[in-house]
Amino acid sequence: MRQIEVRAQAAELRGRPFPHALFVGPAGTGKTTLAEAVTRRMGARLVRVIGGDLDEIGALVGLLAKLATGDVLFIDEIHAVPRRVLEVLYQAMTDRRLPITISQGERVKALSLRLPEFTLLAATTEEMEVPSALRSRFQVLERLGALPSRVLADIGRDAAATLDTRLADDAALLLGRAAQGSPREVLRLAASVCDFALVQNGPTGQLVEAATLCAALERLGIDERGLDA
């Protein structure tokens, strides 16, 4: 993911939004997590939508019209967006223009609304179902697979912090290993470990050591390698 950090730094230095990016990978490989991380990195506002919900042009137009400068629009499962709707998205990505048709009785007036600078982040499990005309408009293409344990450890540590829980370094590494490459799984395990620690140790804000984490994983029926115990 080095290119993500480089593109984020370059965007900051230029004072521009993060470039449009497509994240490709199987379910559970962290596409949504990456979109959230990019948004936080850029200090932006995240607007989320599932591709299947954009079944009409009006739905997409409504979303785009509400975007402010620097906003991030994240479309998950973008392969599910109908082609006729994507035609509108192409112009928004390339020219920052939004075509609008206004009907006044028998008269129809076509307008073009200028959009603010924004970032489109999209995710798909089916890269070949994304039209080439759309793929070519993304400046960043990131293919995701299983993540290293150390990366998952950082994700798990951050997730625990949102629940007022600190993970010791060795505990975080064990958690990352147990997730078996999946960001979604490390988030699930982190939440369960925090709940276990709260029940076992009392008030929030506690430090979870490796022994407590192993006990929590055992309660969940898995060992520190992510295997069923």
NUMI-844826 format. One record per residue (C-alpha): x, y, z; residue number from 1; chain. Coordinates in Angstrom, 3 decimals. Layout:
{{X Y Z} NUM A}
...
This chain:
{{0.000 0.000 0.000} 1 A}
{{3.004 2.248 -0.389} 2 A}
{{1.398 3.967 -3.379} 3 A}
{{-1.550 5.018 -1.196} 4 A}
{{0.713 6.857 1.238} 5 A}
{{2.743 8.438 -1.581} 6 A}
{{-0.389 9.671 -3.343} 7 A}
{{-1.775 11.008 -0.046} 8 A}
{{1.431 12.929 0.677} 9 A}
{{1.520 14.337 -2.853} 10 A}
{{-2.112 15.444 -2.606} 11 A}
{{-1.400 17.209 0.688} 12 A}
{{1.650 18.987 -0.729} 13 A}
{{-0.388 20.192 -3.695} 14 A}
{{-3.363 21.133 -1.552} 15 A}
{{-5.587 18.835 -3.616} 16 A}
{{-7.970 15.993 -2.755} 17 A}
{{-6.779 12.383 -2.895} 18 A}
{{-7.041 11.025 -6.475} 19 A}
{{-9.923 8.764 -7.495} 20 A}
{{-9.083 5.191 -6.475} 21 A}
{{-10.445 1.692 -7.022} 22 A}
{{-9.884 -1.023 -4.410} 23 A}
{{-10.147 -4.611 -5.642} 24 A}
{{-10.160 -7.774 -3.557} 25 A}
{{-12.172 -10.600 -2.000} 26 A}
{{-14.629 -9.924 0.804} 27 A}
{{-12.953 -9.203 4.118} 28 A}
{{-9.631 -7.970 2.731} 29 A}
{{-10.024 -4.420 4.027} 30 A}
{{-11.407 -2.375 1.158} 31 A}
{{-13.796 -0.437 3.387} 32 A}
{{-11.159 -0.133 6.107} 33 A}
{{-8.737 1.315 3.552} 34 A}
{{-11.334 3.822 2.347} 35 A}
{{-11.882 4.946 5.932} 36 A}
{{-8.128 5.204 6.508} 37 A}
{{-7.612 7.327 3.382} 38 A}
{{-10.444 9.622 4.439} 39 A}
{{-8.964 10.074 7.926} 40 A}
{{-5.509 10.621 6.431} 41 A}
{{-6.858 13.447 4.281} 42 A}
{{-8.996 14.920 7.075} 43 A}
{{-12.039 14.642 4.841} 44 A}
{{-15.730 13.823 5.218} 45 A}
{{-16.786 10.344 4.100} 46 A}
{{-20.047 9.746 2.229} 47 A}
{{-20.859 6.033 1.824} 48 A}
{{-23.203 4.194 -0.511} 49 A}
{{-23.648 0.639 -1.774} 50 A}
{{-23.536 0.281 -5.543} 51 A}
{{-26.824 -1.607 -5.619} 52 A}
{{-28.578 1.408 -4.088} 53 A}
{{-27.617 3.572 -7.066} 54 A}
{{-30.114 1.916 -9.390} 55 A}
{{-31.461 5.224 -10.698} 56 A}
{{-29.651 8.251 -12.094} 57 A}
{{-31.460 10.513 -9.643} 58 A}
{{-29.936 8.684 -6.672} 59 A}
{{-26.406 9.378 -7.902} 60 A}
{{-27.188 12.954 -8.904} 61 A}
{{-28.566 13.617 -5.420} 62 A}
{{-25.373 12.340 -3.793} 63 A}
{{-23.035 14.249 -6.085} 64 A}
{{-24.979 17.498 -5.762} 65 A}
{{-24.515 17.450 -1.978} 66 A}
{{-20.738 16.984 -2.022} 67 A}
{{-18.534 19.749 -0.654} 68 A}
{{-14.929 20.505 -1.578} 69 A}
{{-12.617 17.731 -0.388} 70 A}
{{-15.379 15.218 0.379} 71 A}
{{-14.786 11.512 -0.222} 72 A}
{{-17.569 9.523 -1.905} 73 A}
{{-17.123 5.797 -1.253} 74 A}
{{-19.113 3.448 -3.486} 75 A}
{{-18.875 -0.143 -2.274} 76 A}
{{-19.686 -2.914 -4.762} 77 A}
{{-19.393 -0.439 -7.621} 78 A}
{{-19.774 -3.292 -10.112} 79 A}
{{-23.487 -3.331 -9.162} 80 A}
{{-24.116 0.205 -10.460} 81 A}
{{-26.094 0.088 -13.756} 82 A}
{{-24.284 1.291 -16.883} 83 A}
{{-26.773 4.118 -17.491} 84 A}
{{-25.979 5.511 -14.033} 85 A}
{{-22.240 5.160 -14.588} 86 A}
{{-22.497 7.447 -17.621} 87 A}
{{-23.242 10.299 -15.203} 88 A}
{{-20.364 9.256 -12.959} 89 A}
{{-17.873 9.347 -15.849} 90 A}
{{-18.483 13.042 -16.449} 91 A}
{{-18.361 13.818 -12.735} 92 A}
{{-14.980 12.079 -12.380} 93 A}
{{-13.351 13.495 -15.502} 94 A}
{{-14.798 16.989 -15.879} 95 A}
{{-16.408 17.607 -12.465} 96 A}
{{-19.630 18.281 -14.340} 97 A}
{{-23.090 17.019 -13.411} 98 A}
{{-25.696 17.015 -16.199} 99 A}
{{-29.148 18.077 -15.000} 100 A}
{{-32.371 18.097 -17.001} 101 A}
{{-35.146 20.506 -15.977} 102 A}
{{-38.662 20.063 -17.348} 103 A}
{{-40.899 23.134 -17.626} 104 A}
{{-44.160 22.031 -19.117} 105 A}
{{-43.358 20.821 -22.611} 106 A}
{{-39.945 22.429 -22.542} 107 A}
{{-36.868 20.532 -21.410} 108 A}
{{-33.734 22.409 -20.439} 109 A}
{{-30.349 20.709 -20.060} 110 A}
{{-27.927 22.229 -17.564} 111 A}
{{-24.444 21.318 -16.407} 112 A}
{{-23.699 21.780 -12.714} 113 A}
{{-20.067 22.377 -11.755} 114 A}
{{-19.001 20.038 -8.952} 115 A}
{{-16.444 20.838 -6.245} 116 A}
{{-13.177 18.908 -6.113} 117 A}
{{-13.937 15.546 -4.536} 118 A}
{{-12.494 12.048 -4.295} 119 A}
{{-14.254 8.925 -5.510} 120 A}
{{-13.149 5.768 -3.740} 121 A}
{{-14.743 2.575 -5.019} 122 A}
{{-14.506 -1.063 -4.014} 123 A}
{{-15.293 -4.257 -5.865} 124 A}
{{-14.890 -7.993 -5.512} 125 A}
{{-15.442 -8.381 -9.270} 126 A}
{{-12.841 -6.346 -11.131} 127 A}
{{-13.803 -7.642 -14.577} 128 A}
{{-17.426 -6.598 -14.041} 129 A}
{{-16.319 -2.974 -13.713} 130 A}
{{-16.504 -1.429 -17.222} 131 A}
{{-13.125 -0.541 -18.696} 132 A}
{{-14.390 3.004 -19.292} 133 A}
{{-14.787 3.334 -15.527} 134 A}
{{-11.577 1.544 -14.553} 135 A}
{{-9.551 3.833 -16.800} 136 A}
{{-10.810 6.901 -14.946} 137 A}
{{-9.323 5.805 -11.625} 138 A}
{{-5.845 7.196 -11.041} 139 A}
{{-5.093 4.629 -8.331} 140 A}
{{-5.787 0.887 -8.511} 141 A}
{{-5.065 -1.085 -5.345} 142 A}
{{-5.495 -4.862 -5.317} 143 A}
{{-5.909 -6.210 -1.800} 144 A}
{{-5.242 -9.660 -0.422} 145 A}
{{-4.325 -11.040 2.976} 146 A}
{{-2.540 -8.431 5.102} 147 A}
{{0.600 -9.100 7.182} 148 A}
{{0.101 -9.723 10.897} 149 A}
{{1.977 -6.540 11.840} 150 A}
{{-0.410 -4.429 9.739} 151 A}
{{-3.414 -6.167 11.273} 152 A}
{{-1.897 -5.583 14.706} 153 A}
{{-1.961 -1.830 14.072} 154 A}
{{-5.563 -2.013 12.845} 155 A}
{{-6.553 -4.003 15.924} 156 A}
{{-4.761 -1.562 18.228} 157 A}
{{-6.579 1.389 16.667} 158 A}
{{-9.925 -0.412 16.873} 159 A}
{{-9.378 -1.189 20.559} 160 A}
{{-8.489 2.447 21.246} 161 A}
{{-11.929 3.525 19.998} 162 A}
{{-13.335 1.345 22.797} 163 A}
{{-11.073 2.954 25.419} 164 A}
{{-8.865 -0.126 25.560} 165 A}
{{-5.106 -0.343 25.028} 166 A}
{{-3.441 -3.431 23.615} 167 A}
{{0.075 -4.290 24.727} 168 A}
{{2.463 -4.769 21.802} 169 A}
{{2.627 -8.544 22.213} 170 A}
{{-1.152 -8.738 22.548} 171 A}
{{-1.646 -6.686 19.385} 172 A}
{{0.690 -8.985 17.443} 173 A}
{{-1.179 -12.052 18.683} 174 A}
{{-4.440 -10.452 17.623} 175 A}
{{-3.034 -9.690 14.174} 176 A}
{{-1.898 -13.289 13.797} 177 A}
{{-5.272 -14.652 14.873} 178 A}
{{-7.049 -12.615 12.190} 179 A}
{{-5.351 -14.669 9.454} 180 A}
{{-4.842 -11.805 7.037} 181 A}
{{-8.357 -10.341 7.270} 182 A}
{{-8.965 -6.722 8.399} 183 A}
{{-12.646 -7.524 8.915} 184 A}
{{-11.734 -10.399 11.208} 185 A}
{{-9.263 -8.334 13.232} 186 A}
{{-11.970 -5.712 13.834} 187 A}
{{-14.388 -8.404 14.987} 188 A}
{{-11.817 -9.987 17.280} 189 A}
{{-10.725 -6.631 18.703} 190 A}
{{-14.302 -5.787 19.694} 191 A}
{{-14.741 -9.190 21.355} 192 A}
{{-11.434 -8.905 23.219} 193 A}
{{-12.356 -5.443 24.512} 194 A}
{{-15.714 -6.723 25.760} 195 A}
{{-13.999 -9.657 27.461} 196 A}
{{-11.424 -7.385 29.107} 197 A}
{{-14.135 -5.019 30.338} 198 A}
{{-16.108 -7.841 31.940} 199 A}
{{-12.989 -9.430 33.431} 200 A}
{{-11.103 -6.330 34.566} 201 A}
{{-13.705 -3.664 35.191} 202 A}
{{-13.637 -0.035 33.974} 203 A}
{{-12.528 0.907 30.486} 204 A}
{{-9.089 2.299 29.775} 205 A}
{{-7.287 -0.857 30.861} 206 A}
{{-4.226 -2.327 29.213} 207 A}
{{-4.840 -5.764 27.686} 208 A}
{{-1.831 -8.035 28.019} 209 A}
{{-1.154 -11.153 25.958} 210 A}
{{-2.544 -13.480 28.645} 211 A}
{{-5.884 -11.668 28.699} 212 A}
{{-6.047 -11.682 24.914} 213 A}
{{-5.343 -15.415 24.750} 214 A}
{{-8.070 -16.030 27.330} 215 A}
{{-10.504 -13.981 25.255} 216 A}
{{-9.630 -15.884 22.085} 217 A}
{{-10.032 -19.175 23.922} 218 A}
{{-13.482 -18.064 25.042} 219 A}
{{-14.277 -17.396 21.368} 220 A}
{{-13.151 -20.912 20.504} 221 A}
{{-10.021 -20.011 18.539} 222 A}
{{-6.310 -20.008 19.293} 223 A}
{{-3.747 -17.291 18.604} 224 A}
{{-3.153 -18.730 15.124} 225 A}
{{-6.786 -18.078 14.201} 226 A}
{{-7.646 -21.789 14.229} 227 A}
{{-10.619 -23.373 15.963} 228 A}
{{-9.496 -24.419 19.409} 229 A}
